[in-house]
Amino acid sequence: MASGASKGTTWQPLVDLLIARRINQVLGPLIGPWDVPQLDEVTVDLVLGYTGDYSTMQQGFAKIESIKQKIRQSHPTYKKRAERIH
């Protein structure tokens, strides 16, 4: 798993322990290190991303939403539709 590798940890039981600890920080005492190998990588990546760099993720989402809003506003029919709704 990338979490332990980025800190120089390559011993899998220790990597699993670190991952379980981070998952439990988010979800509460839910899993043990022995449960980590049964988790799919998408779930692990999601939780590790949430615990690791959530503010950066939020900034990225806000930037994307801002760009999408500019695209919407530049479309001629979107403005007319928005005016009709409000």
Rosetta blueprint (number, residue, H / E / L):
1 M L
2 A H
3 S H
4 G H
5 A H
6 S H
7 K L
8 G L
9 T L
10 T L
11 W L
12 Q H
13 P H
14 L H
15 V H
16 D H
17 L H
18 L H
19 I H
20 A H
21 R H
22 R H
23 I H
24 N H
25 Q H
26 V H
27 L H
28 G L
29 P L
30 L L
31 I L
32 G L
33 P H
34 W H
35 D H
36 V H
37 P H
38 Q H
39 L L
40 D L
41 E H
42 V H
43 T H
44 V H
45 D H
46 L H
47 V H
48 L H
49 G H
50 Y H
51 T H
52 G H
53 D H
54 Y H
55 S H
56 T H
57 M H
58 Q H
59 Q H
60 G H
61 F H
62 A H
63 K H
64 I H
65 E H
66 S H
67 I H
68 K H
69 Q H
70 K H
71 I H
72 R H
73 Q H
74 S H
75 H L
76 P H
77 T H
78 Y H
79 K H
80 K H
81 R H
82 A H
83 E H
84 R H
85 I H
86 H L
